[in-house]
Amino acid sequence: MNLALSSPDARAAPAQMQGIMGCARHQGGRSSQQDQALCLTSEDKRCQFLVVADGVGGHLGGELASRCVVEVAVQMFSTLLEHRLKPAEFLSQFCAQANQEIRARAASAGSEAYSTVAALLVDETRAYWAHVGDSRLYGFKGGALIHQTRDHSLVQQLFEQGKITAAERATHPDRNQVRQVLGMAATVSPTFGEVALSADCAFLLCTDGFWEHMAPAEMALILSAEDLAFTAALWVRQAARRGGAQGDNVGLALWRAPRPVARRWSFFR
C-alpha cells in the first residue's frame, strides 16, 4: 500500500480524499521543536491516520520521543490494510510499539525520553482514536463539540475529584504534570474512543501548546475552513503568538468530512 504524506509545513490545498485533512506545527517561544503533527492517507483513499505528539524529557529526549512516535506511525500505517488489523487493535499496537521504541532509543542514547500522543484513524464509516498524556482530540458534529479526551494529568484528576474548578485548571501550578506518557513504563494504557461518521463530523487533534490558548468555538471555526492545510498553518502561528515569548511548541492536525457536492440541474429546450 502506497501512502500520501501531508507535510506539517505545507500550505497547498489538501488532496480531495475520503476526508479533508491538514496539519502544522510551530516552535513557539522554545529553543527547540518537540511537537510533531502528521496526516497520512492510503492510496485507495479508504483509510486516513492523523497523529500529534508532544515530546517530554529535555531538549534531546523530547525531540527523540516525539519523532519516534511519527516514525512508528508511518511504519505501522503502511502495513495496516495488508495485515487487516481491526482499528482498535491497530491503535493499541501503535501505542505499544511507539512506547517500546522510545524506551529502546532512550536507553541507547542514555537520556530520558517521553511523549504524549493523540491519534485518529478514519475509515469509510467510523472514526477511532486513542490518546496518552495531555495531547487532545476534540470531536465536532455540525459545529458543536460532542467529545473531548480527558487528559492523563494531575490537574485533570484534581478537577474530576472536585478539588479545583474548570477555570483553575488553566492556571494551576501543576498543570504540566502528566500521569502517563509513552516511554515512561514497560506497558502503556491508552484511552480509546470511536464514533460513526456523518457528513457533518470533524476532528481536531492538538498538543497543549494549542489547546491552552484556543476555545472550542474557535476550533469549530477552524474546522469549517475550505483549506485545512492552510488554516492549520495559520492557527498554529496564532497559538504561538498567544503563548508569547516563552510560549510552548504547538502541534495541530485537522480532519473534516468532505462537503456534499451540490446537484446542478441543466435545462434544455
Secondary structure, DSSP 4 states (H G I P E B T S, - for coil): --EEEE-TT--SPPP-SSSEEEEEEE-TTSSS--EEEEEEEETTSS-EEEEEEEEESHHHHHHHHHHHHHHHHHHHHTTTTTTT--HHHHHHHHHHHHHHHHHHHHHHHTS--EE-EEEEEE-SSEEEEEEESS-EEEEEETTEEEEEPPPSBHHHHHHHTTSS-HHHHTT-TTTT-BS--BTSSSS---EEEEEE--TTEEEEEE-HHHHTT--HHHHHHHHT-S-HHHHHHHHHHHHHHHH-TTPPPEEEEEEEPPPPPPP------
